[in-house]
């Protein structure tokens, strides 16, 4: 999916924004506060969603927009966001910073 279409890009953007919103505002799992942390999660989610389909598989055929399979993209975005937050929280604990 290196040369993706605009529909694929927009689908991944929407998926990453929705997953980042749920994790940041509803689950309140965050390392930093504010809107900039939400944008950082959205970027991580976009890359996770982009890698989700090739890594987790091409399924189900019915839930696909262009070349983006929705369920693997959502799972990939969620995993990338959780791992990003976890990595920063672990890094802060190692170096003695206060973690929320």
TAPEQUI-V213259 format. One record per backbone hydrogen bond with DSSP energy under -1.0 kcal/mol. CO is the residue of the C=O (numbers start at 1). NH is the residue of the N-H. Records with the same first field share a line. If there is no record, write none. Layout:
CO = NH ; NH
//
This chain:
2 = 4
5 = 9
6 = 10
7 = 11
8 = 12
9 = 13
10 = 14
11 = 15
12 = 16
13 = 17
14 = 18
15 = 19
16 = 20
17 = 21
18 = 22
19 = 23
20 = 24
21 = 25 ; 26
22 = 27
23 = 29
34 = 38
35 = 39
36 = 40
37 = 41
38 = 42
39 = 43
40 = 44
41 = 45
42 = 46
43 = 47
44 = 48
45 = 49
46 = 50
47 = 51
48 = 52
51 = 55
52 = 56
53 = 57
63 = 70
65 = 68
68 = 65
69 = 73
70 = 74
71 = 75
72 = 76
73 = 77
74 = 78
75 = 79
76 = 80
77 = 81
78 = 82
79 = 83
80 = 84
81 = 85
82 = 86
83 = 87
84 = 88
85 = 89
86 = 90
87 = 91
88 = 92
89 = 93
90 = 94
91 = 95
92 = 97
//
